[in-house]
Amino acid sequence: MTVPLKPGSVRFENVQKRFGAVTAIHDLSLEIEPGTLVTLLGPSGCGKTTTLRMLAGLEQPSAGRILIGGRDVTALPANERDVSMVFQSYALFPHMSIADNVAYGLRSGGLSRRAAHERAEEGLALVGLNGFGERLPSELSGGQQQRVAVARALVLEPQVLLLDEPLSNLDTRLRRHVRTEIRELQQRLGFTAVYVTHDQDEALAVSDRIVVMKDGIMAQAGSPRELYEQPASAFIADFIGEANVVPCDVVRTSDGRLGARLGGMVHAIRADSAREGAAKLAIRPNAMFLGDRRPGFLDGRVLSAAYLGDHIEYEVETAFGRLFITDPAVETVRPIASEVGVGLHDRGVALIPA
């Protein structure tokens, strides 16, 4: 079986989608390179699922073009687009064996039963389910059912594999395991995948690139590291991982470099586009640490403390509002209402462009 040895590219050109008077997608232009896994990430109602459904042919754009492998598929029905979709609900037929489920699309396409089942067994082997073909879906775990859904999509040899919230029905530990399996399979086979989720950790773990959407607009696109370390807005900083967003002043330090001044603290910044003046700083919870009050630290007062095994979560009141801090120093929990100094590590602090 030649599972997507020639992965396709995807291009959205000025795509819009309107539902009556409501515009769900505003002028989306996006290119996805062959053999990459790109995640559409955002809160409910941001337009990510609508974008995926337009790519699948389940919704038609109101304007613009969609191309797969350089071919304009905007007006084509779903069955002519050379894509396969893995649904949130798995959509397995409960009365069919696993092999019959995986072979279903092949049989519908006219392949003989014998040939379809041979390819179905190859597909099950790809996802680590050798020997499971005769079982029913009810005899498999949630993670195994998800792998069956992926195998069923892959045996059709699509140019692009679409995954719509594929892990949302799994518990936390299993979700972490299955996302690793999906990423390993995509990298090993080299197929193009478009993955929709609202889970930031999931997106960071599986993606080559992440497209963050908000209110039908592409808010920022980039690698997981770029979005986490160089957020383009306060929304991105708080959505991709948690962040404390505080006002600061960008000032010129004595050595000629730029720093972000918070009260009596000046923190060196690396942003190439930084300019002197008012700005905002995104500070990750693990980028701060607590100590005694002293020069160069922010004065704070502990409002709450929660022990979580490998770290303590604090809320600390400062002149810049409440800061959420995760501290790995679990030997001693600082008491409520105690006065502390808040320091910053070098990493985990990013200047948000004006």
C-alpha positions in Angstrom: 0.0 0.0 0.0 1.4 3.4 -1.0 0.1 5.4 1.9 0.5 9.1 0.9 4.0 9.0 -0.6 3.1 12.2 -2.5 1.6 14.4 0.1 -0.3 17.4 -1.2 0.0 21.1 -0.5 -2.9 23.2 0.7 -3.6 26.8 -0.2 -6.4 29.2 0.9 -6.6 32.3 -1.2 -8.6 35.2 0.2 -11.3 32.7 1.5 -14.4 34.0 3.2 -17.4 32.2 4.6 -20.6 33.9 5.5 -23.7 32.4 7.1 -26.4 34.9 6.3 -25.4 38.2 7.8 -22.6 36.6 9.9 -19.1 36.4 8.5 -17.5 33.3 10.1 -14.2 33.5 8.1 -12.7 36.9 7.0 -10.3 36.9 4.0 -8.2 33.8 5.0 -4.9 33.3 3.0 -2.9 30.4 4.2 -0.4 28.0 2.6 0.4 24.5 4.0 3.6 22.8 2.8 3.4 19.1 1.7 4.4 16.6 4.4 3.7 19.0 7.4 1.2 18.9 10.2 -0.5 22.2 10.7 -2.9 22.8 13.6 -5.8 25.2 13.5 -6.1 26.4 17.1 -8.5 28.7 18.8 -11.4 29.1 21.2 -14.9 28.0 20.4 -16.5 30.0 17.6 -13.1 31.2 16.2 -13.7 29.6 12.7 -11.2 26.7 12.9 -13.8 23.9 12.3 -15.5 26.0 9.5 -12.1 26.3 7.8 -11.5 22.5 8.1 -15.0 21.8 6.7 -14.4 24.1 3.7 -11.2 22.2 3.0 -13.0 18.9 3.3 -15.8 20.1 0.9 -18.5 20.0 3.6 -18.9 23.7 3.4 -18.5 26.0 0.3 -16.6 29.3 0.6 -18.6 32.5 0.0 -15.5 33.9 -1.7 -11.9 33.0 -2.6 -10.3 29.8 -3.7 -9.0 26.5 -2.1 -6.3 24.5 -3.8 -5.0 21.0 -2.9 -1.8 19.9 -4.6 -2.0 22.9 -6.8 -5.5 21.9 -8.1 -8.5 24.3 -7.6 -11.0 22.3 -5.6 -13.2 25.1 -4.5 -16.3 23.9 -6.4 -15.6 20.2 -6.1 -17.7 17.9 -3.8 -16.1 16.2 -0.9 -15.6 12.8 -2.7 -13.5 14.4 -5.4 -11.0 16.3 -3.2 -8.5 13.5 -2.4 -8.8 14.2 1.3 -9.8 11.9 4.2 -11.2 13.0 7.5 -10.9 11.7 11.1 -14.0 12.8 13.0 -14.2 13.7 16.7 -16.7 10.9 17.2 -14.6 8.3 15.3 -17.8 7.4 13.3 -17.1 3.6 13.4 -19.9 1.3 12.4 -20.7 -0.7 15.6 -22.0 -3.8 13.8 -19.0 -4.1 11.5 -15.6 -5.7 12.4 -12.6 -3.5 12.6 -11.3 -4.8 9.2 -14.7 -4.0 7.6 -14.7 -0.5 9.1 -11.2 0.2 7.6 -12.1 -1.4 4.3 -15.5 0.5 4.0 -14.2 3.4 1.9 -12.2 1.2 -0.3 -15.2 -1.1 -1.0 -17.4 2.0 -1.6 -14.8 3.0 -4.2 -15.2 -0.2 -6.1 -12.3 -2.3 -4.8 -12.9 -6.0 -4.4 -13.5 -7.4 -0.9 -10.3 -9.3 -0.9 -8.1 -6.4 -2.1 -9.9 -4.0 0.3 -9.3 -6.3 3.3 -5.6 -6.8 2.3 -5.2 -3.0 2.4 -7.2 -2.7 5.5 -4.8 -5.1 7.3 -1.9 -3.1 6.1 -3.6 0.0 7.4 -4.1 -1.6 10.8 -0.5 -2.6 10.9 0.5 1.0 10.3 -1.2 2.1 13.4 -0.1 -0.9 15.6 -3.3 -2.9 15.5 -2.1 -6.1 13.8 -4.5 -8.9 14.5 -7.4 -6.7 15.6 -9.3 -7.0 12.3 -12.0 -9.4 13.5 -12.9 -7.5 16.6 -15.9 -5.1 17.0 -15.4 -1.5 17.9 -17.0 -2.1 21.3 -14.1 -4.5 22.1 -11.5 -1.8 21.7 -10.4 1.0 24.0 -11.0 4.7 23.0 -7.4 5.1 22.0 -7.6 1.9 19.8 -10.8 3.1 18.2 -9.1 6.4 17.4 -6.3 4.5 15.7 -8.9 2.6 13.6 -10.4 5.8 12.4 -6.9 7.0 11.4 -6.2 3.7 9.6 -9.5 4.0 7.7 -8.6 7.4 6.5 -5.0 6.5 5.5 -5.9 3.5 3.4 -7.6 5.8 1.0 -4.2 7.3 0.3 -5.3 11.0 0.5 -3.2 13.9 -0.4 -4.3 15.5 2.9 -5.5 14.0 6.2 -7.9 16.1 8.2 -8.4 15.6 11.9 -11.2 17.3 13.7 -10.7 17.4 17.5 -9.5 13.8 17.3 -8.6 13.4 20.9 -11.5 15.2 22.7 -13.2 12.0 23.7 -10.2 10.5 25.5 -9.1 11.0 29.1 -6.1 13.1 29.8 -3.4 10.4 30.1 -4.7 8.5 27.0 -4.9 11.8 25.0 -1.2 12.4 25.7 -0.3 8.9 24.5 -2.5 9.0 21.3 -1.3 12.4 20.3 2.3 11.1 20.4 1.3 8.2 18.2 -0.4 10.4 15.7 2.7 12.7 15.5 5.1 9.7 15.2 2.9 8.2 12.4 2.7 11.5 10.5 6.5 12.0 10.7 7.2 8.4 9.7 4.8 8.4 6.7 5.3 12.0 5.7 1.6 12.8 4.9 0.2 16.3 5.0 -2.2 16.8 8.0 -4.5 19.6 9.0 -5.4 19.2 12.7 -8.1 21.1 14.6 -8.1 21.5 18.4 -8.8 24.0 21.1 -6.1 22.4 23.4 -3.0 24.5 23.4 -0.7 21.7 24.8 -2.0 19.3 22.1 -1.2 21.9 19.4 2.3 22.5 20.8 3.0 18.8 21.0 2.0 17.6 17.5 2.5 20.6 15.1 5.1 21.8 12.6 3.1 25.0 12.4 0.2 26.4 14.4 -2.4 28.8 13.0 -4.2 30.6 15.9 -7.6 31.9 14.9 -9.8 34.5 16.6 -13.2 35.7 15.4 -12.7 34.3 12.0 -9.3 35.9 11.5 -5.8 34.3 11.5 -4.3 36.0 14.6 -0.8 34.5 14.2 0.9 31.6 12.4 4.3 30.1 13.1 6.1 27.2 14.7 5.2 26.2 18.3 8.3 27.8 19.6 7.7 31.1 17.7 4.2 31.4 19.0 5.2 30.6 22.6 8.3 32.7 22.8 7.3 35.6 20.4 3.5 36.2 20.7 2.2 38.9 18.5 -0.5 40.0 20.9 -1.8 39.7 24.4 -4.4 37.2 23.1 -1.7 34.9 21.7 0.4 35.2 24.8 -2.4 34.2 27.0 -3.9 31.5 24.7 -0.6 29.7 23.8 0.2 28.7 27.3 -0.8 30.9 30.2 0.8 34.3 30.6 0.7 37.3 32.9 0.4 40.4 30.7 1.6 43.5 32.4 2.3 47.1 31.3 5.9 48.2 31.1 8.2 50.9 29.7 10.9 50.0 27.2 14.0 52.0 28.2 17.6 52.3 27.1 20.0 50.8 29.7 23.4 52.1 30.6 25.1 49.7 28.2 22.9 50.9 25.3 20.6 47.9 25.2 16.9 47.9 25.6 15.1 46.7 28.7 11.5 46.5 30.0 11.1 48.5 33.2 8.6 47.3 35.8 8.7 49.6 38.8 12.3 49.3 40.1 13.1 46.2 37.9 14.6 46.4 34.4 14.5 43.2 32.5 16.7 42.8 29.3 14.7 42.1 26.2 15.7 40.6 22.9 12.9 41.8 20.6 14.4 43.1 17.4 11.5 45.4 16.7 11.3 46.9 20.2 11.1 50.7 20.5 11.4 52.9 23.6 8.1 53.8 25.2 5.0 52.1 26.7 4.5 48.5 25.9 3.3 45.2 27.4 5.3 42.2 28.8 4.0 38.6 28.6 5.5 36.7 31.6 5.0 32.9 31.8 4.1 31.6 35.3 7.3 29.5 35.4 9.4 32.5 34.4 9.0 34.1 37.9 10.4 33.1 41.3 9.8 34.2 44.8 12.4 35.5 47.3 12.7 38.2 49.9 11.9 41.8 49.1 15.0 43.6 47.8 16.1 46.0 45.0 15.6 44.7 41.5 12.5 42.6 42.5 8.8 43.5 42.4 7.2 43.9 45.8 4.4 41.4 46.3 2.0 39.9 48.9 0.9 36.2 48.7 -2.9 35.9 48.1 -3.1 32.1 47.6 -0.9 29.1 47.5 -1.7 25.6 46.2 0.6 22.6 46.5 0.5 20.4 43.3 3.2 17.9 44.0 6.0 19.0 41.7 5.3 22.7 42.0 3.3 25.3 44.0 0.9 27.7 42.4 0.8 31.2 43.9 -1.3 34.2 43.3 0.7 37.3 44.3 -0.6 40.8 44.5 1.8 43.5 43.0 1.6 47.0 41.8 1.0 45.5 38.4 -2.0 43.5 39.5 -2.3 39.8 40.4 0.5 37.5 39.1 0.1 33.8 38.7 3.4 32.1 39.5 4.4 28.4 39.5 7.3 27.7 41.8 9.2 24.3 41.8 10.5 25.0 45.3 8.0 22.8 47.1 9.9 22.3 50.3 8.3 25.3 51.9 5.0 26.9 51.1 5.0 30.7 51.6 2.1 31.6 53.9 -0.9 33.7 52.9 -0.4 37.4 53.3 3.4 37.1 53.6 5.5 39.8 51.9 7.7 38.5 49.0 9.9 39.7 46.2 9.2 38.6 42.6 12.1 38.0 40.4 12.3 37.1 36.6 14.2 34.3 34.9 15.8 35.1 31.5 13.5 32.7 29.5 9.7 32.9 29.4 9.5 36.7 29.2 8.4 38.3 25.9 7.7 41.8 24.8 4.4 42.2 23.0 4.5 44.6 20.0 2.5 47.8 20.3 
